[in-house]
Amino acid sequence: MVIIRGATTIQEDTKSCISYAVKRLLDAVFNENHLQKEEIDGFLFSLTSDIHSYHPAKAARESGYDFAPLFAAVEPNIDGGLPLCIRLMLFTNRTDKKNVKHIYQEGAKALRKDISEIYNIALDGPAGSGKSTVAKALARDYNILYLDTGAMYRACGLKALRLGINPKDGIGVEKMLPDLNVTVEYRDGTQHTILDGEDVSSAIRENAVSMAASDISTHQAVRIKMVELQREIAKSMSCVLDGRDIGTAVLPDARYKFYVTADSKVRAIRRFNELSARGQQVDFEQLHAEIVARDKQDSEREFSPLMQADDAIVIDTSNMQIDEVVQAVKAAIQAKI
Ligand code: DC
């Protein structure tokens, strides 16, 4: 079941204001979500206790929304609550939660900016800082998309390695670009990275691809191509993106920005455990040296280097459990809503 939320406020407590507001809200919910009657299991309204003149369920029925059970209840009177407010929960038999549009109108727009408008969360930081784990948790909890931008550069690096092109060689890489086709697809909420039609989601996680990704991401032409796709996705739906330059270059206007970092030794331990769990054998000291080298290259490159945006909230995860990081990020988002 997918529940679609909506809310609106009325100017005055009169029958005509209530009827107009309920019809306008329901029309928008149905139109924006392309809903059909058969998809609706029920309507649940709530109204603030300062509304007495008419029943929202009755108003809905009179506007033609009479094909599923309707129910309305009065909310308790809460100090500081939005006055003259009507809220809706629409129960549907849909299963795809990703493309739901919740509708907030009039004064109720202020209530849930987090779900009523498209918004982006930018998580930047060095390798192993924990940003991808946090991003996945946020995407799951907020029911929004997770876009792993590092995976896209990894796919570019993989292609160069496969073709025997040195990812540092700008001329060789530029020649490869017209035939480079990186896209992302989502299956059961998980990103699959597609390189020239092939699902390379596992192949790009090989340790050798990490440095190739860092090398190839230094070229401006590669970045322009990847950033175009990232912006395209981010403007079409709410999503959390993790990378190096999201808050500074890809989406400088992202509503929420975080810079997630950690001590390089801690990050090397995390990567070591991650790779070991996947059966990849690596030498710890070498892995640490690679991470430090990658940090340096990602931070010192000319185009869109890894950098903390001025308006990003910095979170050092060296001594934090992942749950604590997720809670800290969510608390900061909540404080800004
Ligand atoms: O996050 P990751 O380890 O999967 O990223 C691999 C490389 O891709 C990273 O070393 C630098 C590059 N990258 C980038 O330049 N910009 C991004 N937004 C994401 C990753």
Boltz pocket constraint, residues with backbone or C-beta under 6 A from the ligand:
constraints:
  - pocket:
      binder: B
      contacts: [[A, 125], [A, 127], [A, 149], [A, 150], [A, 151], [A, 153], [A, 154], [A, 210], [A, 213], [A, 214], [A, 217], [A, 242], [A, 243], [A, 244], [A, 245], [A, 246], [A, 294], [A, 298], [A, 304]]
      max_distance: 6.0
